[in-house]
């Protein structure tokens, strides 16, 4: 188990905790000394059984805990742990941009990706929910989540080169998330050469973490590259695909031939445990609200300076 923060820059606010402690005790001592210059409150406390200068440590601790919970919620605190892979629902995302027409894999990258996607479907346990999307400059849903493997494979066969130029991985991830929105454990198997020219990796990674999506990236092609349908040399962008996989708890595979494709697909489909990221922000915020309510009740019913 590992705790993570989506916005760690906000953790500096934790310095407010010792600051408020200092201010509290300083004001407590200062006000007590100042008040005692004018009246003997200690004697009055003993006579009337009233605590004029209650330290209210319980209320203090509760309020500090509320502050810490709010800071962790703002920082996007989450926890990563291992879960059985059989609990996952999958969306297969196939890059259909022009660069996927490169001939460094036979007959081209797109056909190799489609073959790998079908192998992946065959290897998944019976009853696993699988959806299919294709993407280039935009994203297209080829099949919603289904446990019918034959229909899913038929949808994969329909993937063809997109009409809109570009490679918009961000839209592909958003479309995948819409299919997976009601699922507890979400995974995207991304077949691409990594040449995303529409959105940058940080924006996509933030979206993946916020929506708790695991991406397993399969880089389709060779390091040397191949001639695309536009008659230009198309090379892989491994770093982009690695960043999506590693930052979402998934794995990255470089597939330059049929054997490597088979091994990559087998490894993804047969993972016994996969990393799951759970966003705790809502629960932390809820706990802060509950504790604040308790603090307010204690303040009004128990910790009054004068009853």
Secondary structure by P-SEA (a helix, b strand, c coil): cbbbbcccccccccaaaaaaaaaaaaaaaaaaaaaaaccaaaaaaaaccccccccaaaaaaaaaaaaaaaaaaaaccbbbbbcccccbbbbbbbbbccccccccccccaaaaaaaaaaaaaaaccccbbbbbbbbcccccccccccccaaaaaaaaaaccccccccccaaaaaaaaaaaaccccbbbbbcccccccccccaaaaaaaaaaabbbbbccccccccbbbcccccbbbbaaaaaaaaaaaacbbbbbbccaaaaaaaaaaaaaccbbbbbbbaaaaaaaaaaaaaaaaaaaaaccccccc
